[in-house]
Amino acid sequence: MRSPLLLSLLFTLAAEGIWHSPGYGYVLNVDTKQVQSYDISAAGCVEADKHTREAFESLYGKLTEGMLDRYPTRDALNKLPSLPEPCRKPLRTKDPLINFNVFASTLEQHYPHFKARSTDGQALLAKGRQRVQKGDDLFDTITEILKAIGDGHLAIGAGKRSYEGAAID
């Protein structure tokens, strides 16, 4: 009989590697001590949060081979042989339009609920893109888009600024 400690160690080792969640558009680079996350879309790859394994699992759920268990949901993960090419040189820019386009691409590819929320996502993103092009604040523009969508699962953070999303309905 295997001990709980041995099983925990086996799950920890099995979860090491590069994992992709095609539905949510994130990539995890997992080793025994830390997890580096990336957001990936057609517009490129952005380096996101880096956490110790313990902190990551406390925030997001338990990592096992092929699965991120985020009670009450579970994300299926595909193991990759290496970090995707765009994530080897992640986008790092302060250009508001490039950053908006990454946001828009990510939302278009990975947010499936525009129709369910009776929201014209393309029109909303086109209007936001125009605002950024004329110099409006990027964070405020994205926040207004997220407020218009009205989904508590959508949030954004940038330094000391954050928007945590609408009440979940």
Order of alpha helices (4+ residues) and beta strands (2+ residues): alpha-beta-beta-beta-beta-alpha-beta-beta-beta-beta-alpha-alpha-alpha-alpha-beta-beta
